[in-house]
Amino acid sequence: MRERDIRVETLLGETSLSRHLKTANQMGIRFVLILGSKEFENDCWAVKDMEKKDSQIDVPDQQLGSYLEKVLGA
């Protein structure tokens, strides 16, 4: 993502997904990329739009950069 000039923050650690989402929301982050075991097995990322609370889609790994450029208008 950084190669595409898309700013990235990484939140790692032994905490719940809901806590990570809360932190991202407090930081004003628009999109959260989630890579859990299901996504890893399917070679995709869950992309959660924090402005649209119930909006989350799976994006294939190879299409993630172009998808984010499109939705961010980059």
C-alpha positions in Angstrom: 0.0 0.0 0.0 2.8 2.4 0.8 4.2 1.8 -2.7 0.9 3.2 -4.0 1.1 6.2 -1.6 -1.6 4.9 0.6 -1.0 5.7 4.2 -1.0 2.7 6.4 -1.2 2.3 10.2 -0.5 -1.2 11.7 -2.3 -2.2 14.9 -0.9 -5.5 16.2 -1.2 -7.2 19.5 -3.0 -9.6 21.7 -6.4 -7.9 21.9 -9.8 -8.4 20.5 -10.9 -7.3 17.0 -13.5 -5.0 18.6 -10.8 -3.2 20.5 -8.7 -2.8 17.3 -11.8 -1.4 15.6 -12.5 1.0 18.4 -8.9 2.2 18.3 -9.1 2.7 14.5 -12.3 4.6 15.0 -10.7 6.9 17.6 -7.8 7.5 15.2 -10.2 8.5 12.4 -9.2 5.7 10.2 -11.7 5.2 7.3 -10.9 1.7 6.2 -9.7 -1.2 8.3 -8.1 -4.3 6.6 -8.7 -7.5 8.4 -6.6 -10.6 7.8 -7.9 -13.5 9.9 -7.5 -17.2 9.4 -10.5 -17.3 7.0 -9.2 -14.5 4.9 -5.7 -16.0 4.9 -7.0 -19.3 3.6 -9.0 -17.6 0.9 -6.2 -15.2 -0.2 -8.4 -12.2 0.5 -8.7 -9.3 2.9 -11.9 -8.1 4.7 -12.2 -4.4 4.1 -14.3 -2.6 6.7 -15.6 0.9 6.0 -15.6 2.6 9.3 -17.9 5.4 8.1 -20.6 2.9 7.0 -20.8 0.8 10.2 -22.2 -2.4 8.6 -20.1 -2.2 5.4 -17.5 -4.9 5.0 -16.5 -6.8 1.8 -13.9 -9.4 1.0 -11.3 -8.3 -1.6 -8.9 -10.7 -3.3 -5.3 -10.2 -2.3 -4.2 -9.3 -5.8 -6.9 -6.6 -6.2 -6.5 -4.9 -2.8 -4.2 -2.1 -3.9 -6.4 -1.1 -6.9 -9.6 -1.4 -4.9 -8.2 0.9 -2.2 -7.0 3.4 -4.8 -10.5 3.4 -6.3 -12.4 3.9 -3.1 -9.9 6.5 -1.8 -9.8 8.4 -5.0 -6.0 8.1 -5.0 
